[in-house]
Amino acid sequence: MAYEMILVETQGRVGVITLNRPQALNALCDQLMTELGDALRGFDADPTVGAIVITGSPKAFAAGADIKEMKDRTYPAVHFDDFIGKRWETVLTIQKPVIAAVAGFALGGGCELAMMCDLILAADNAKFGQPEINLGIIPGAGGTQRLVRSIGKSKAMEMVLTGRMMDAVEAERANLVCRIVPAADLIVEAVKMGEKMASLSAPSVAMAKEAINVAYETTLREGVRFERRLFLSLFSTEDQKEGMSAFAEKRKPSFTNR
Ligand code: CAA
């Protein structure tokens, strides 16, 4: 498929999607979000791909929703178009792990897109923020909810109510990102992480990410019950037999995703 606002490639078993609208710091316009959704679905359906990386440029992962595109929209227009819901949430439906590899600005919808991914790997120049309050709006792609769950209420309040940005060190300390790597190594490190996930049994990787994501949305009791169901169901796979037999036989497992 011909894309205009993203670049799509595979590196080994990892699908890499690069947001590519440098003149607008990867502002997330409708076309870009539609292309991103299509590319994500494409990699999810591709059996040769085991994990997906979303990244941007060294200067910006994404500077937010496209302010110029949305500034004149009316309430009925955004309501009936299901703005955000229709184009932005595809990433939440992807079964394979999705890694956000963030360098530079991840602001507003850019920070929210990163948080919708399964985890965030940060370059040492990454900057995270929810500056919507400066525009007379609030975060609209889950920022007020996901930030609280990952960094807690006080820090989320400060970021959302003042628009202050967090650098990579603070973001790691606050548990917004899993790790910081030098900016020059960001893609290599993200792909390496994706390769590790892709080398494992796909059903267990998909279920593990699903179970962790459920922790965001339910009570502990329900979450543990959900995890237990998935855990027990994995005893029906050939990969569970292979993984455990390989351990007992002191050899490397050979997973077939069955
Ligand atoms: N939408 C549209 N265009 C944007 C943009 C955005 N979110 N962010 C940057 N751009 C454009 C700028 O208008 C500029 O275009 P021109 O050259 O045509 O003027 C170009 O990208 C480069 O930007 P700057 O000249 O501003 O670059 P800078 O290095 O001086 O500043 C920045 C960088 C601090 C990120 C600044 O661009 C900025 O503050 N951007 C807006 C950030 C923001 O408010 N994001 C939230 C958007 S609302 C949202 O996301 C809602 C939601 O929750 C879904």
Residues whose N, C-alpha, C, O or C-beta is under 5 A from the ligand:
A	BS01	CAA	Q23 A24 L25 A27 A63 G64 A65 D66 I67 K68 F105 L107 G108 G109 P131 E132 I138 P139 G140 A141
